[in-house]
Amino acid sequence: FFRLKHFAVTVAYVWGIRLGVLLFIFFSLEGGAMLSIMKHTVGAPDGSAGLPLVNWSRDHGDLRIAHFAGIHSLQILPLAGYYLAKNRKQVLVISILYFLFVAALLVQALSGTALFF
């Protein structure tokens, strides 16, 4: 997807795949942050009450939220390129907005603030 120039799909879809892969790799490194502190909750020990289904902390920062959103860029950005964007510039704007959203989730978790205050 990075070397070839001609594809049987739209340019927006190809760029969605390219940027999705790049953001996936970048945000996969968030797992390293959890490994470095040996827990996923910031501001409290792991194991407190969490949100239903995902068990993300309701009271403190949880690194799993940003990690989840970041690794799913591999699915979200190609889909956005296929269904929403018409050209490379639109995919780039969507990717930048998604990056900022996930980065904000990470900063919020690292500050020890819960997803829903």
PyRosetta script that sets phi, psi and omega in degrees:
from pyrosetta import init, pose_from_sequence

init()
pose = pose_from_sequence("FFRLKHFAVTVAYVWGIRLGVLLFIFFSLEGGAMLSIMKHTVGAPDGSAGLPLVNWSRDHGDLRIAHFAGIHSLQILPLAGYYLAKNRKQVLVISILYFLFVAALLVQALSGTALFF")
pose.set_psi(1, -14.9)
pose.set_omega(1, -179.0)
pose.set_phi(2, -101.3)
pose.set_psi(2, -25.4)
pose.set_omega(2, -176.7)
pose.set_phi(3, -96.2)
pose.set_psi(3, -40.5)
pose.set_omega(3, -176.8)
pose.set_phi(4, -70.0)
pose.set_psi(4, 151.2)
pose.set_omega(4, -178.7)
pose.set_phi(5, -108.4)
pose.set_psi(5, -22.7)
pose.set_omega(5, -175.3)
pose.set_phi(6, -120.2)
pose.set_psi(6, 129.2)
pose.set_omega(6, 180.0)
pose.set_phi(7, -132.4)
pose.set_psi(7, 161.2)
pose.set_omega(7, 178.7)
pose.set_phi(8, -87.7)
pose.set_psi(8, 6.9)
pose.set_omega(8, 179.4)
pose.set_phi(9, -120.3)
pose.set_psi(9, 173.7)
pose.set_omega(9, -176.5)
pose.set_phi(10, -69.3)
pose.set_psi(10, 157.0)
pose.set_omega(10, 178.5)
pose.set_phi(11, -62.4)
pose.set_psi(11, -38.8)
pose.set_omega(11, -179.8)
pose.set_phi(12, -62.1)
pose.set_psi(12, -41.0)
pose.set_omega(12, 180.0)
pose.set_phi(13, -66.0)
pose.set_psi(13, -42.8)
pose.set_omega(13, 178.8)
pose.set_phi(14, -62.1)
pose.set_psi(14, -44.0)
pose.set_omega(14, 178.5)
pose.set_phi(15, -68.2)
pose.set_psi(15, -32.0)
pose.set_omega(15, 173.5)
pose.set_phi(16, -61.9)
pose.set_psi(16, -41.2)
pose.set_omega(16, 177.5)
pose.set_phi(17, -66.5)
pose.set_psi(17, -47.1)
pose.set_omega(17, -179.1)
pose.set_phi(18, -58.9)
pose.set_psi(18, -51.1)
pose.set_omega(18, -177.8)
pose.set_phi(19, -70.9)
pose.set_psi(19, -31.9)
pose.set_omega(19, 175.4)
pose.set_phi(20, -62.1)
pose.set_psi(20, -41.9)
pose.set_omega(20, 178.0)
pose.set_phi(21, -64.9)
pose.set_psi(21, -43.8)
pose.set_omega(21, -179.3)
pose.set_phi(22, -63.6)
pose.set_psi(22, -45.5)
pose.set_omega(22, 179.1)
pose.set_phi(23, -68.4)
pose.set_psi(23, -34.5)
pose.set_omega(23, 176.1)
pose.set_phi(24, -58.6)
pose.set_psi(24, -47.4)
pose.set_omega(24, -179.8)
pose.set_phi(25, -64.1)
pose.set_psi(25, -45.6)
pose.set_omega(25, -178.9)
pose.set_phi(26, -61.6)
pose.set_psi(26, -47.7)
pose.set_omega(26, -176.4)
pose.set_phi(27, -80.2)
pose.set_psi(27, -12.9)
pose.set_omega(27, 171.4)
pose.set_phi(28, -66.0)
pose.set_psi(28, -25.5)
pose.set_omega(28, 178.4)
pose.set_phi(29, -66.2)
pose.set_psi(29, -16.8)
pose.set_omega(29, 175.1)
pose.set_phi(30, -61.0)
pose.set_psi(30, -29.5)
pose.set_omega(30, 175.0)
pose.set_phi(31, -60.2)
pose.set_psi(31, -31.9)
pose.set_omega(31, 176.0)
pose.set_phi(32, -64.8)
pose.set_psi(32, -33.0)
pose.set_omega(32, 176.6)
pose.set_phi(33, -64.7)
pose.set_psi(33, -40.5)
pose.set_omega(33, 177.9)
pose.set_phi(34, -66.5)
pose.set_psi(34, -39.2)
pose.set_omega(34, 178.6)
pose.set_phi(35, -66.4)
pose.set_psi(35, -37.2)
pose.set_omega(35, -176.6)
pose.set_phi(36, -67.7)
pose.set_psi(36, -32.0)
pose.set_omega(36, 178.1)
pose.set_phi(37, -100.3)
pose.set_psi(37, -1.8)
pose.set_omega(37, 177.2)
pose.set_phi(38, 58.4)
pose.set_psi(38, 31.0)
pose.set_omega(38, 173.8)
pose.set_phi(39, -164.1)
pose.set_psi(39, 168.7)
pose.set_omega(39, -179.2)
pose.set_phi(40, -111.3)
pose.set_psi(40, -12.9)
pose.set_omega(40, 179.7)
pose.set_phi(41, -97.2)
pose.set_psi(41, 133.9)
pose.set_omega(41, 178.7)
pose.set_phi(42, -107.9)
pose.set_psi(42, 122.8)
pose.set_omega(42, 178.3)
pose.set_phi(43, 102.2)
pose.set_psi(43, -2.7)
pose.set_omega(43, 179.6)
pose.set_phi(44, -163.0)
pose.set_psi(44, 163.4)
pose.set_omega(44, 175.4)
pose.set_phi(45, -71.5)
pose.set_psi(45, 155.1)
pose.set_omega(45, 175.9)
pose.set_phi(46, -64.3)
pose.set_psi(46, 154.9)
pose.set_omega(46, 172.9)
pose.set_phi(47, 104.0)
pose.set_psi(47, 3.4)
pose.set_omega(47, 178.0)
pose.set_phi(48, -77.1)
pose.set_psi(48, 173.0)
pose.set_omega(48, -179.0)
pose.set_phi(49, -60.0)
pose.set_psi(49, 139.4)
pose.set_omega(49, -177.6)
pose.set_phi(50, -129.8)
pose.set_psi(50, 178.7)
pose.set_omega(50, 177.9)
pose.set_phi(51, -66.5)
pose.set_psi(51, 145.7)
pose.set_omega(51, 178.0)
pose.set_phi(52, -58.5)
pose.set_psi(52, 148.1)
pose.set_omega(52, 177.4)
pose.set_phi(53, 75.9)
pose.set_psi(53, -51.6)
pose.set_omega(53, -175.9)
pose.set_phi(54, -98.8)
pose.set_psi(54, -20.3)
pose.set_omega(54, 178.7)
pose.set_phi(55, 62.2)
pose.set_psi(55, 27.3)
pose.set_omega(55, 174.8)
pose.set_phi(56, -71.3)
pose.set_psi(56, 142.9)
pose.set_omega(56, -175.9)
pose.set_phi(57, -57.6)
pose.set_psi(57, 134.2)
pose.set_omega(57, 177.9)
pose.set_phi(58, -91.0)
pose.set_psi(58, -14.9)
pose.set_omega(58, -172.2)
pose.set_phi(59, -115.9)
pose.set_psi(59, -16.3)
pose.set_omega(59, -174.9)
pose.set_phi(60, -139.2)
pose.set_psi(60, 174.0)
pose.set_omega(60, 178.0)
pose.set_phi(61, -66.7)
pose.set_psi(61, 141.0)
pose.set_omega(61, 179.9)
pose.set_phi(62, -133.0)
pose.set_psi(62, 115.2)
pose.set_omega(62, -177.2)
pose.set_phi(63, -68.0)
pose.set_psi(63, -19.7)
pose.set_omega(63, -178.7)
pose.set_phi(64, -65.8)
pose.set_psi(64, -25.6)
pose.set_omega(64, -177.9)
pose.set_phi(65, -67.0)
pose.set_psi(65, -51.6)
pose.set_omega(65, 179.3)
pose.set_phi(66, -65.4)
pose.set_psi(66, -37.7)
pose.set_omega(66, 178.6)
pose.set_phi(67, -62.9)
pose.set_psi(67, -44.2)
pose.set_omega(67, 178.4)
pose.set_phi(68, -60.5)
pose.set_psi(68, -50.5)
pose.set_omega(68, -179.0)
pose.set_phi(69, -64.5)
pose.set_psi(69, -37.5)
pose.set_omega(69, -178.5)
pose.set_phi(70, -68.3)
pose.set_psi(70, -44.4)
pose.set_omega(70, -178.1)
pose.set_phi(71, -72.4)
pose.set_psi(71, -21.1)
pose.set_omega(71, 177.9)
pose.set_phi(72, -83.1)
pose.set_psi(72, 3.7)
pose.set_omega(72, 171.1)
pose.set_phi(73, -62.8)
pose.set_psi(73, -24.2)
pose.set_omega(73, 178.2)
pose.set_phi(74, -63.0)
pose.set_psi(74, -26.7)
pose.set_omega(74, 176.4)
pose.set_phi(75, -99.3)
pose.set_psi(75, -40.6)
pose.set_omega(75, -171.5)
pose.set_phi(76, -69.3)
pose.set_psi(76, -45.8)
pose.set_omega(76, -176.4)
pose.set_phi(77, -68.8)
pose.set_psi(77, -41.5)
pose.set_omega(77, 174.1)
pose.set_phi(78, -62.5)
pose.set_psi(78, -38.3)
pose.set_omega(78, 177.4)
pose.set_phi(79, -65.1)
pose.set_psi(79, -40.0)
pose.set_omega(79, 176.8)
pose.set_phi(80, -64.3)
pose.set_psi(80, -39.6)
pose.set_omega(80, 177.2)
pose.set_phi(81, -65.5)
pose.set_psi(81, -33.0)
pose.set_omega(81, -178.4)
pose.set_phi(82, -79.5)
pose.set_psi(82, -44.3)
pose.set_omega(82, -172.1)
pose.set_phi(83, -99.4)
pose.set_psi(83, -29.3)
pose.set_omega(83, -172.8)
pose.set_phi(84, -105.8)
pose.set_psi(84, -44.8)
pose.set_omega(84, -172.4)
pose.set_phi(85, -86.2)
pose.set_psi(85, 149.2)
pose.set_omega(85, 177.7)
pose.set_phi(86, -108.6)
pose.set_psi(86, -16.2)
pose.set_omega(86, -179.5)
pose.set_phi(87, -150.6)
pose.set_psi(87, 177.6)
pose.set_omega(87, -176.5)
pose.set_phi(88, -64.2)
pose.set_psi(88, -38.2)
pose.set_omega(88, -178.4)
pose.set_phi(89, -62.7)
pose.set_psi(89, -41.2)
pose.set_omega(89, 179.0)
pose.set_phi(90, -65.8)
pose.set_psi(90, -39.6)
pose.set_omega(90, 177.4)
pose.set_phi(91, -64.9)
pose.set_psi(91, -39.7)
pose.set_omega(91, 178.8)
pose.set_phi(92, -62.6)
pose.set_psi(92, -42.8)
pose.set_omega(92, 178.5)
pose.set_phi(93, -64.0)
pose.set_psi(93, -44.7)
pose.set_omega(93, 177.9)
pose.set_phi(94, -61.0)
pose.set_psi(94, -41.2)
pose.set_omega(94, -179.5)
pose.set_phi(95, -65.7)
pose.set_psi(95, -41.5)
pose.set_omega(95, 178.7)
pose.set_phi(96, -64.5)
pose.set_psi(96, -43.7)
pose.set_omega(96, 178.1)
pose.set_phi(97, -62.7)
pose.set_psi(97, -40.9)
pose.set_omega(97, 178.7)
pose.set_phi(98, -66.0)
pose.set_psi(98, -41.7)
pose.set_omega(98, 176.7)
pose.set_phi(99, -58.8)
pose.set_psi(99, -46.4)
pose.set_omega(99, 179.8)
pose.set_phi(100, -63.6)
pose.set_psi(100, -38.5)
pose.set_omega(100, 177.6)
pose.set_phi(101, -61.6)
pose.set_psi(101, -49.2)
pose.set_omega(101, -178.8)
pose.set_phi(102, -68.6)
pose.set_psi(102, -37.3)
pose.set_omega(102, 176.8)
pose.set_phi(103, -63.0)
pose.set_psi(103, -38.3)
pose.set_omega(103, 176.8)
pose.set_phi(104, -64.5)
pose.set_psi(104, -39.4)
pose.set_omega(104, 175.9)
pose.set_phi(105, -61.5)
pose.set_psi(105, -40.3)
pose.set_omega(105, 179.4)
pose.set_phi(106, -66.5)
pose.set_psi(106, -45.2)
pose.set_omega(106, 179.6)
pose.set_phi(107, -62.8)
pose.set_psi(107, -41.3)
pose.set_omega(107, 178.4)
pose.set_phi(108, -61.6)
pose.set_psi(108, -44.3)
pose.set_omega(108, 179.7)
pose.set_phi(109, -66.0)
pose.set_psi(109, -42.6)
pose.set_omega(109, -179.4)
pose.set_phi(110, -66.1)
pose.set_psi(110, -24.4)
pose.set_omega(110, 177.3)
pose.set_phi(111, -81.4)
pose.set_psi(111, -6.2)
pose.set_omega(111, 178.4)
pose.set_phi(112, 85.5)
pose.set_psi(112, 11.4)
pose.set_omega(112, -179.1)
pose.set_phi(113, -90.7)
pose.set_psi(113, 137.0)
pose.set_omega(113, 178.6)
pose.set_phi(114, -68.8)
pose.set_psi(114, 157.0)
pose.set_omega(114, 179.1)
pose.set_phi(115, -59.4)
pose.set_psi(115, -47.3)
pose.set_omega(115, 177.4)
pose.set_phi(116, -109.5)
pose.set_psi(116, 106.0)
pose.set_omega(116, -174.0)
pose.set_phi(117, -60.6)
pose.dump_pdb("model.pdb")
